[in-house]
Amino acid sequence: MDPKIIPEIETQEETAQAPLYRVIIHNDDVTPMNFVVEVLMTVFLLSAPGAEMVMYTAHYHGSAYVCSLPKSEAERRVAQAHMMAAMEGYPLRFTIEVERG
């Protein structure tokens, strides 16, 4: 075997092995509903009707499921949503939890 040739090792993608994480939005009495819908559409790529449904579910029940993503992507999007809210002075909060299968 030629020492300059390194055999290629097959690897699976992170998403195939890693568990998905559920993104949860939490209700607050300060953040305007239209801003919540905007964040859900912009950051989490929900449709307008889907974003409204999630927003109203959180409003009436205290929290709501947004979507499931690989951990690093869930963390990235939650950080982006928190940054958008902070820039406007809103306490909008999202959390992630491992999806149980």
Backbone bond lengths (Angstrom), bond angles and torsions (degrees), N, CA, C in turn:
res aa  C-N    CA-C-N  psi(-1)  N-CA   C-N-CA  omega(-1)  CA-C   N-CA-C  phi
1 M - - - 1.454 - - 1.525 108.15 -
2 D 1.301 115.29 133.13 1.450 121.95 -179.97 1.536 108.53 -71.69
3 P 1.357 118.86 124.72 1.464 120.72 -177.99 1.527 113.80 -65.80
4 K 1.336 116.78 -16.26 1.455 119.94 -179.98 1.534 111.94 -82.51
5 I 1.310 116.34 -14.68 1.457 120.43 -179.45 1.525 108.25 -100.75
6 I 1.312 115.05 118.95 1.457 120.74 179.86 1.521 107.64 -104.46
7 P 1.317 117.69 124.13 1.466 118.61 -179.38 1.534 110.85 -63.24
8 E 1.320 113.53 142.02 1.457 119.39 -179.24 1.525 109.26 -81.55
9 I 1.321 116.16 132.90 1.453 121.22 178.99 1.517 107.55 -104.19
10 E 1.331 116.34 127.77 1.453 120.14 -179.93 1.525 109.71 -76.01
11 T 1.316 115.49 136.32 1.454 120.28 176.73 1.521 108.67 -127.85
12 Q 1.305 115.88 149.37 1.457 120.36 176.82 1.521 108.44 -91.08
13 E 1.304 115.62 155.41 1.463 120.02 178.28 1.518 110.26 -67.38
14 E 1.329 115.60 153.90 1.462 121.96 178.79 1.522 111.31 -55.77
15 T 1.326 116.71 -39.89 1.459 119.96 -175.92 1.517 112.28 -67.31
16 A 1.330 118.24 -27.12 1.455 120.47 179.98 1.525 111.21 -73.63
17 Q 1.316 118.51 -29.45 1.454 122.02 -176.95 1.524 112.77 -100.47
18 A 1.294 117.21 -38.10 1.457 121.67 -173.15 1.526 110.53 -79.35
19 P 1.326 116.67 145.74 1.461 119.05 177.08 1.527 110.66 -70.84
20 L 1.310 115.81 155.76 1.457 120.18 174.75 1.519 109.10 -84.09
21 Y 1.325 114.66 156.21 1.456 121.19 178.77 1.522 109.34 -119.50
22 R 1.318 115.50 135.68 1.457 122.26 177.98 1.527 109.12 -83.86
23 V 1.318 116.65 130.36 1.461 121.47 174.05 1.528 106.64 -93.50
24 I 1.328 115.61 128.99 1.461 122.53 -178.66 1.530 108.91 -119.71
25 I 1.337 116.40 133.09 1.463 121.45 174.56 1.529 107.67 -99.99
26 H 1.325 115.81 142.56 1.465 121.81 -179.16 1.525 109.54 -114.73
27 N 1.314 115.31 136.44 1.461 121.08 -179.43 1.520 111.14 -71.12
28 D 1.313 115.60 146.99 1.463 121.63 168.08 1.525 106.32 -140.64
29 D 1.300 116.57 164.66 1.463 120.80 -177.13 1.522 113.18 -97.61
30 V 1.336 116.89 16.79 1.467 120.87 -176.15 1.528 112.11 -117.76
31 T 1.315 117.59 -46.57 1.466 121.51 -174.63 1.528 110.37 -66.34
32 P 1.335 117.69 125.68 1.468 120.73 179.60 1.533 111.86 -63.65
33 M 1.312 115.27 143.02 1.465 121.11 -177.83 1.527 112.04 -58.29
34 N 1.331 117.27 -40.88 1.466 119.22 -178.68 1.528 111.61 -65.99
35 F 1.336 117.38 -31.45 1.465 120.16 177.05 1.533 109.91 -69.82
36 V 1.327 116.74 -40.47 1.469 120.88 177.90 1.523 109.57 -59.71
37 V 1.316 117.03 -46.31 1.468 121.31 179.09 1.525 110.31 -60.66
38 E 1.318 117.30 -42.70 1.471 121.60 178.82 1.531 110.97 -59.81
39 V 1.327 117.20 -45.46 1.469 121.13 179.31 1.525 110.46 -63.45
40 L 1.307 117.28 -44.54 1.467 120.36 -179.80 1.528 111.64 -61.97
41 M 1.323 116.82 -37.35 1.462 120.29 178.84 1.525 111.54 -75.05
42 T 1.322 117.23 -43.29 1.465 122.04 -174.97 1.520 112.58 -74.22
43 V 1.314 116.90 -47.78 1.462 121.16 -173.52 1.530 112.48 -87.93
44 F 1.334 115.92 -42.43 1.465 119.58 -174.57 1.523 112.96 -101.77
45 L 1.334 116.50 1.99 1.459 124.63 173.54 1.525 113.55 58.55
46 L 1.336 116.53 35.14 1.454 120.67 175.33 1.522 109.41 -81.03
47 S 1.329 116.56 152.01 1.463 120.85 173.63 1.528 108.23 -69.35
48 A 1.309 117.28 164.02 1.467 120.70 178.93 1.534 111.15 -58.31
49 P 1.346 119.26 -48.93 1.465 118.40 178.38 1.533 112.62 -63.52
50 G 1.326 117.10 -37.39 1.466 120.85 178.26 1.516 111.92 -65.67
51 A 1.327 116.56 -41.61 1.468 121.21 179.46 1.530 110.30 -65.63
52 E 1.318 116.82 -40.55 1.466 120.07 178.05 1.522 111.10 -64.42
53 M 1.326 116.83 -41.19 1.463 120.52 179.38 1.531 110.78 -62.77
54 V 1.339 117.24 -44.04 1.463 121.16 178.60 1.526 110.11 -63.61
55 M 1.337 116.88 -43.70 1.461 121.00 -179.25 1.528 110.70 -61.50
56 Y 1.337 117.68 -46.40 1.467 120.37 -179.90 1.524 111.83 -67.42
57 T 1.320 117.69 -36.51 1.469 120.31 177.03 1.518 109.96 -61.48
58 A 1.334 117.46 -45.55 1.469 121.05 177.88 1.530 110.33 -63.85
59 H 1.318 116.13 -40.44 1.476 120.62 -178.52 1.526 111.10 -61.14
60 Y 1.319 116.79 -43.55 1.464 120.50 -175.82 1.523 114.39 -88.20
61 H 1.327 117.51 -25.27 1.471 120.35 -175.58 1.526 113.98 -113.60
62 G 1.327 117.81 -3.66 1.461 120.83 177.82 1.517 114.90 94.75
63 S 1.325 116.90 -27.33 1.466 121.53 176.66 1.521 108.02 -160.09
64 A 1.338 115.40 165.12 1.463 119.56 179.78 1.519 110.26 -155.38
65 Y 1.311 115.33 149.52 1.465 122.79 174.76 1.526 108.72 -72.48
66 V 1.336 116.51 134.10 1.459 121.56 178.26 1.526 110.63 -102.78
67 C 1.345 116.79 -57.80 1.461 121.90 -178.93 1.522 109.21 -170.08
68 S 1.324 116.47 171.98 1.467 122.12 175.98 1.520 108.64 -117.44
69 L 1.337 115.60 134.95 1.468 122.17 -176.68 1.520 109.56 -145.52
70 P 1.340 117.58 161.05 1.464 119.20 170.02 1.535 108.72 -59.22
71 K 1.310 117.38 151.52 1.465 121.93 -172.50 1.530 113.43 -52.76
72 S 1.326 117.42 -48.42 1.468 119.52 -176.44 1.526 111.36 -63.60
73 E 1.323 117.48 -37.94 1.463 120.87 178.91 1.523 110.73 -71.61
74 A 1.324 117.87 -39.41 1.468 121.44 176.84 1.529 109.88 -61.27
75 E 1.321 116.56 -45.49 1.472 120.49 179.47 1.525 111.10 -62.96
76 R 1.327 116.83 -41.13 1.467 121.34 -179.27 1.532 110.84 -63.62
77 R 1.321 116.35 -46.16 1.463 119.48 -178.01 1.534 111.75 -69.78
78 V 1.330 117.03 -38.39 1.470 119.88 177.15 1.523 109.69 -62.60
79 A 1.325 117.55 -42.79 1.469 120.94 177.87 1.528 110.70 -61.57
80 Q 1.323 116.79 -41.06 1.469 120.81 178.58 1.532 110.49 -64.03
81 A 1.332 117.28 -42.80 1.472 120.91 178.90 1.523 111.06 -64.93
82 H 1.336 116.53 -41.36 1.467 120.44 178.43 1.533 110.37 -64.13
83 M 1.317 117.24 -37.88 1.463 121.49 178.89 1.530 110.37 -65.48
84 M 1.322 117.18 -44.27 1.465 120.55 178.04 1.526 110.65 -59.05
85 A 1.327 116.04 -44.76 1.465 120.76 -178.90 1.525 110.74 -66.42
86 A 1.320 117.20 -43.23 1.466 121.28 -178.99 1.528 110.93 -62.74
87 M 1.324 116.64 -38.04 1.465 120.35 179.95 1.527 111.68 -63.88
88 E 1.330 116.33 -25.96 1.467 120.98 178.51 1.527 112.11 -98.27
89 G 1.341 116.66 -2.90 1.455 120.77 178.98 1.517 114.68 81.16
90 Y 1.335 117.01 22.55 1.462 121.32 -179.08 1.530 110.79 -102.88
91 P 1.341 116.52 147.92 1.470 120.23 -179.42 1.537 113.71 -91.08
92 L 1.314 118.47 24.14 1.463 121.93 -178.95 1.520 109.94 -52.13
93 R 1.351 116.47 133.63 1.466 120.10 -174.37 1.520 111.10 -134.03
94 F 1.319 114.15 135.49 1.457 122.88 174.01 1.522 107.62 -122.82
95 T 1.323 116.26 150.48 1.460 121.40 172.37 1.519 107.77 -132.55
96 I 1.333 115.91 166.11 1.466 119.98 173.83 1.525 108.59 -124.35
97 E 1.318 115.04 152.35 1.457 121.63 176.42 1.521 107.80 -145.87
98 V 1.317 116.24 147.97 1.452 120.25 -178.98 1.530 108.54 -64.34
99 E 1.339 115.40 137.33 1.458 120.24 179.44 1.521 108.66 -79.43
100 R 1.298 115.34 127.76 1.466 119.84 -179.83 1.514 107.84 -93.47
101 G 1.309 114.50 132.43 1.403 119.53 -168.97 1.427 123.34 -95.96
